[in-house]
């Protein structure tokens, strides 16, 4: 069994979660508000590595940079939705539900359309 797709989704989901923390943690936690350089230098380097390795895994798996980029974007939409709801208490309105549905549709097209 090819573990490339699963590994890709795990690495990208973790990287997208880290990107959410880097971008929005200062809204939730005072420590991040007072330590912006930690976000910029430390998390930036780790997240950059995560996205590069995730892209490599995806490209090695599917052989298409387009597919990898669209999947990364769609996974990011799901992660941001979940993190905003969980940690910032933001609801999911109609506009956001449509975007989530479209992200799901993008993933389905990229995975199942040959």
C-alpha positions in Angstrom: 0.0 0.0 0.0 1.3 3.5 -0.9 1.6 5.6 2.2 2.4 8.7 0.3 -1.1 10.2 0.3 -1.6 9.7 4.0 1.8 11.0 4.9 1.2 14.0 2.6 -2.1 14.9 4.3 -0.6 14.4 7.8 2.4 16.6 7.1 0.3 19.3 5.4 -2.3 19.3 8.1 0.3 19.7 10.8 2.0 22.5 8.8 -1.3 24.3 8.3 -2.0 24.0 12.0 1.4 25.5 12.8 0.7 28.3 10.2 -2.5 29.1 12.1 -0.6 29.2 15.4 2.0 31.5 13.8 -0.6 33.8 12.3 -3.3 33.9 15.0 -1.9 32.8 18.3 -1.3 36.4 19.4 -5.1 36.9 19.4 -5.6 34.0 21.9 -2.5 34.0 24.1 -0.6 36.9 25.7 2.8 35.0 25.5 2.7 34.9 21.7 1.7 38.6 21.6 4.8 39.4 23.6 7.2 37.1 21.8 6.6 37.8 18.1 10.2 37.0 17.1 9.6 33.4 18.3 6.8 33.2 15.8 8.8 34.8 13.0 12.1 33.0 13.4 11.5 29.6 15.1 8.0 28.7 13.8 8.8 30.2 10.4 11.7 27.9 9.9 9.9 24.8 11.1 6.8 25.5 9.1 8.8 26.2 6.0 10.4 22.8 6.3 7.0 21.2 6.8 5.6 22.7 3.7 8.7 21.9 1.6 8.7 18.2 2.8 5.0 18.0 2.4 5.2 19.3 -1.2 8.0 16.8 -2.0 6.0 13.9 -0.6 2.9 15.1 -2.6 4.9 15.6 -5.8 6.6 12.2 -5.5 3.2 10.6 -4.9 1.2 12.3 -7.7 3.8 13.9 -10.0 1.8 17.2 -10.2 2.6 20.5 -8.5 -0.9 21.7 -9.4 -2.5 18.8 -7.5 -0.2 19.4 -4.5 -0.9 23.1 -4.3 -4.7 22.7 -4.6 -4.7 20.0 -1.9 -2.5 22.2 0.4 -4.9 25.1 0.0 -8.0 22.9 0.6 -6.5 21.2 3.7 -5.6 24.7 5.0 -9.2 25.8 4.6 -10.4 22.9 6.8 -7.7 23.5 9.4 -8.4 27.3 9.6 -12.1 26.6 10.0 -11.5 24.1 12.8 -8.9 26.2 14.6 -11.0 29.4 14.4 -14.0 27.6 15.8 -12.1 25.8 18.5 -9.8 28.5 19.7 -11.3 31.8 18.7 -15.0 30.8 19.0 -15.8 32.0 15.5 -19.0 30.5 14.0 -19.3 29.1 10.6 -21.7 31.2 8.4 -23.2 30.4 5.1 -20.4 32.0 3.1 -17.8 29.9 5.0 -19.8 26.7 4.7 -19.9 27.2 0.9 -16.1 27.7 0.9 -15.6 24.5 3.0 -17.8 22.6 0.6 -15.8 23.9 -2.4 -12.6 22.9 -0.6 -14.0 19.4 -0.1 -14.9 19.4 -3.8 -11.4 20.4 -4.8 -9.9 17.5 -2.8 -12.4 15.0 -4.3 -11.6 16.2 -7.8 -7.8 16.1 -7.3 -7.9 12.6 -5.7 -10.6 10.8 -7.7 -10.6 12.4 -11.2 -8.1 10.6 -13.4 
